[in-house]
Amino acid sequence: MLKKMLTLGAMCAALLLTGCATVKPMAYSKDVATPADDKVVYLMTATFKNVYRTSFQPKLLVAHIEMPNAQSKEERINFKIDDEGKFENTTPEVGNTYLLRMELPPGQYKLVGMRCLNATFPVVTNYMVPIHATLNASKPGTVYLGHVEAVLRERQGNEFRAGPPVPLIDQAVGGASGGTFDVVFSDRWEEDAKLFITRFPAIKQVQVASMPLPPFDRAYAQKWWEEH
């Protein structure tokens, strides 16, 4: 039974990673040491907390980005988090924090959301943190988007869910179907710069432009959820 449950968890993670999107690694990693000169690298940090089902803290799998009017797998991109980008604490007071470094050609994109997972045997819970932010850099360089804090709490009425309702037991126990995310964007470059440089010293030599995300639009996230 244990082997079957672990296999199921691995299958769920694999589905979230791939799905109908192209999977890419983060920049400034073991596999991609130096970003390309003709690309934009978007830096941001994200912290996830679950104060509703506190034993099930969301762990980031991918950040999902789409090109305008995306139709194909190539126009949908999942940036996979790596070990170098993780500060995982697993307590609801601190949450799990991640350093994202997303490399793309200049142009317009939409950061749709961030997919998370918690696998606490025998429960595997999937979460989706809505972002719905437009990214638009016209020339190569490094851009800081700010910090995302997403706190999962019990949902009220018809608020968007923190994850899909099925499988019923796993999604309920982990708080995805009965919870929602309160999402806040903030500019905290002074603090985040230290985190990035600790893990990726090369960033210290880079000129970083500041382009903080506008406030989270909960009404838009609710409408998008109802339509999908």
C-alpha positions in Angstrom: 0.0 0.0 0.0 2.8 2.4 0.9 4.5 1.8 -2.4 1.2 2.4 -4.3 0.6 5.7 -2.4 4.1 6.9 -3.1 3.7 6.0 -6.8 0.4 7.9 -6.9 2.1 11.0 -5.4 4.9 10.8 -8.0 2.3 10.5 -10.8 0.4 13.6 -9.5 3.7 15.6 -9.3 4.7 14.5 -12.8 1.3 15.6 -14.2 1.6 19.0 -12.6 5.1 19.4 -13.9 4.4 18.6 -17.4 0.6 18.8 -18.2 0.2 20.8 -21.4 3.3 23.0 -21.0 7.0 23.0 -21.7 9.1 22.4 -18.6 12.1 24.7 -18.1 14.7 25.0 -15.3 15.4 28.1 -13.4 18.2 30.4 -14.4 21.3 30.6 -12.1 21.2 26.9 -11.4 23.6 23.9 -11.7 22.2 23.3 -15.2 22.0 26.9 -16.3 24.9 28.7 -14.6 24.7 32.0 -16.6 21.6 33.5 -18.3 21.8 34.2 -22.0 22.7 37.8 -23.0 19.5 38.1 -25.2 17.1 37.0 -22.5 15.2 38.6 -19.6 15.6 37.0 -16.1 12.6 37.7 -13.9 13.5 37.4 -10.2 10.9 37.0 -7.5 10.4 35.3 -4.1 7.3 33.5 -3.0 6.1 32.3 0.5 3.3 29.8 1.0 1.5 29.2 4.3 -1.4 27.0 5.3 -3.2 28.2 8.5 -6.3 26.2 7.7 -4.8 22.6 7.7 -1.5 23.4 9.4 0.0 19.9 8.9 -0.1 20.4 5.1 2.2 23.2 4.1 2.2 23.8 0.3 5.6 23.2 -1.5 6.2 24.8 -4.8 6.5 22.6 -7.9 6.3 25.1 -10.8 5.5 28.6 -11.8 3.2 28.6 -14.8 3.7 31.3 -17.5 1.8 31.7 -20.8 2.3 33.8 -23.9 -0.6 36.0 -25.1 -3.5 33.8 -26.4 -1.5 30.7 -25.7 -2.7 27.6 -27.7 0.2 25.2 -27.8 2.5 23.5 -25.3 5.4 25.6 -26.5 3.4 28.8 -25.6 2.8 27.5 -22.0 5.9 27.2 -19.8 6.3 25.6 -16.4 9.4 26.8 -14.6 10.4 24.0 -12.2 11.7 25.0 -8.8 15.1 23.5 -7.8 16.8 22.7 -4.5 18.9 25.8 -4.7 15.7 27.9 -4.7 14.1 26.4 -1.6 13.9 27.7 1.9 11.5 25.1 3.3 10.4 25.3 6.9 7.0 23.5 6.8 5.6 25.4 9.8 2.5 27.6 9.3 4.2 30.5 11.2 7.1 30.7 8.8 5.9 28.8 5.7 8.0 27.7 2.7 9.9 30.4 0.7 11.3 30.0 -2.8 13.6 32.0 -5.0 12.3 32.1 -8.6 14.6 33.0 -11.6 12.6 32.7 -14.8 14.5 33.3 -18.1 12.5 34.3 -21.2 13.0 36.2 -24.5 11.9 39.9 -24.2 8.2 40.3 -24.7 4.8 40.0 -23.0 3.7 37.1 -20.9 1.3 36.2 -18.2 2.3 34.6 -14.9 -0.9 32.6 -14.4 -0.1 31.0 -11.0 2.1 28.7 -9.0 1.4 25.0 -8.5 2.2 23.4 -5.2 2.0 20.0 -3.6 2.0 18.5 -0.2 2.7 14.7 0.1 2.1 13.8 3.8 1.5 10.0 3.8 -1.0 8.8 2.9 -2.4 12.1 1.6 -1.3 13.9 -1.6 -2.8 17.4 -2.0 -2.4 19.7 -5.0 -2.7 23.5 -4.8 -2.9 26.3 -7.3 -1.9 29.8 -6.1 -3.4 32.4 -8.6 -1.2 35.3 -9.7 -2.5 36.5 -13.0 0.2 39.1 -13.5 1.4 40.6 -16.8 5.2 40.5 -17.4 6.5 42.8 -20.1 10.2 43.6 -20.6 11.1 45.0 -24.0 14.9 44.4 -23.7 17.2 41.8 -22.1 18.3 42.2 -18.5 17.4 41.2 -15.0 14.1 42.3 -13.5 12.8 42.0 -9.9 9.1 41.4 -9.7 8.7 41.5 -5.9 7.5 39.0 -3.3 4.4 36.9 -3.3 2.9 35.8 0.0 0.0 33.3 -0.3 -1.8 32.2 2.9 -4.3 29.4 2.7 -7.3 29.8 5.0 -10.8 28.4 5.1 -12.9 29.6 2.2 -16.2 31.5 2.8 -19.1 31.2 0.4 -18.1 30.8 -3.2 -14.5 32.1 -2.9 -12.1 30.4 -5.3 -10.7 27.1 -4.1 -7.0 26.7 -3.2 -7.0 23.6 -5.4 -9.2 21.2 -7.4 -11.9 19.3 -5.4 -10.8 15.9 -6.6 -9.5 13.5 -5.4 -12.1 14.3 -2.7 -10.4 13.0 0.4 -6.9 14.2 -0.3 -8.0 17.6 -1.4 -10.3 18.1 1.6 -7.8 16.8 4.2 -5.0 19.0 2.9 -7.3 22.1 2.8 -7.3 22.6 -1.0 -11.0 22.2 -1.7 -12.2 23.8 1.6 -9.6 26.6 1.5 -8.7 29.6 -0.5 -5.6 31.7 -0.8 -5.1 35.3 0.4 -2.4 36.6 -1.9 -0.3 39.8 -1.3 2.4 41.2 -3.6 5.1 43.4 -2.0 8.4 45.0 -2.9 11.1 43.8 -0.5 14.2 43.9 -2.6 16.5 44.8 0.2 15.6 41.6 2.0 15.2 39.4 -1.1 18.6 40.6 -2.5 20.4 39.0 0.4 18.6 35.7 -0.1 19.4 35.6 -3.8 23.1 36.6 -3.3 23.4 33.9 -0.6 22.4 31.2 -3.0 23.5 32.8 -6.3 26.6 35.0 -5.7 26.7 35.9 -9.5 23.6 38.1 -9.0 25.7 40.5 -6.9 27.4 41.6 -10.1 24.1 42.1 -12.0 22.2 45.3 -12.4 18.7 44.5 -11.4 15.8 46.6 -12.6 12.8 47.0 -10.3 9.4 46.2 -11.7 7.1 45.2 -8.7 3.8 43.6 -9.6 0.7 45.7 -9.0 -1.6 44.7 -6.2 -3.2 41.3 -6.5 -6.6 41.5 -8.2 -8.8 39.1 -6.3 -11.9 39.9 -8.3 -10.1 38.9 -11.5 -8.8 35.7 -9.9 -12.3 34.8 -8.7 -13.8 35.4 -12.2 -11.0 33.4 -13.9 -11.7 30.5 -11.4 -15.4 30.6 -12.1 -14.8 30.4 -15.8 -12.3 27.6 -15.7 
